[in-house]
Amino acid sequence: MAWEDGRPVRARVEARLGGPCRVRCDVPLRVLHGGAEASTRRDAYGVIEFSTDAGAVYELIAV
């Protein structure tokens, strides 16, 4: 995870089992998988959810 000025700017998530991944963050995030943007949902509490595949790596980037 990389931080700048006290805020997250980039994180890497490796999905071991696959399935939904939920991340709470105060800043909006883009989720990339294999260079393409993954479909995400964000709720009113700042929780971002996206589907993962077992063994895949996802990059979370602050926008």
N, C-alpha and C positions, 0 to 999 in steps of 0.2 A: 504494500500500500504506500502510495506517495502522497505527501502533504505539502501544501504551500499556504503560507499566511494563516496557519491554524485550521485550514479546510482541506478535506480530501480532494485530490485531483485525479487519482488513478488507482485502481485496485485490480487484482487478478484473482479469479475464483476458479478452482478446479473442482468439477462435479465428480465425486467418487461413485455415487449411486445413480444419479440422474433424477429427474422429477422437478418439482417446483423449487425455485430458490427465491428467498425473500430477503431484502436488504433495506434497512431503514437508514435514510440519509437526508440531511437538511437541504442538500442541493440536488437539482435534477441530474440524472445520470443517463448516459447512453450505454447500452450493453452491446458489445461486439463479439461475434463468434465466427472465426474463420475469415475475418475481414469484413463481414456483413453485419448490419445492425439487426439485433434480435428483437422480436416483438416483446414489449413490456406493458405492464399495467401499474399505475401508481394510485394509491388510495389517498384519502384525505389526511392521513397521519404521516405521510411521507414514506410509506413502505412501497418499494418497487418489487414486483414479482415477475419472473420470467421462467420459462421451461428450460430444463437442461438435459443433456444426454450424458450417460455414464462415461467418465474418462475425458470429457471435453473441457476445454479451457475457455473462460469468458473474461473479457476485459471490460471493466466498468470505468467510464470516463465522465468526469464532471463537465457539464455544459454551461 
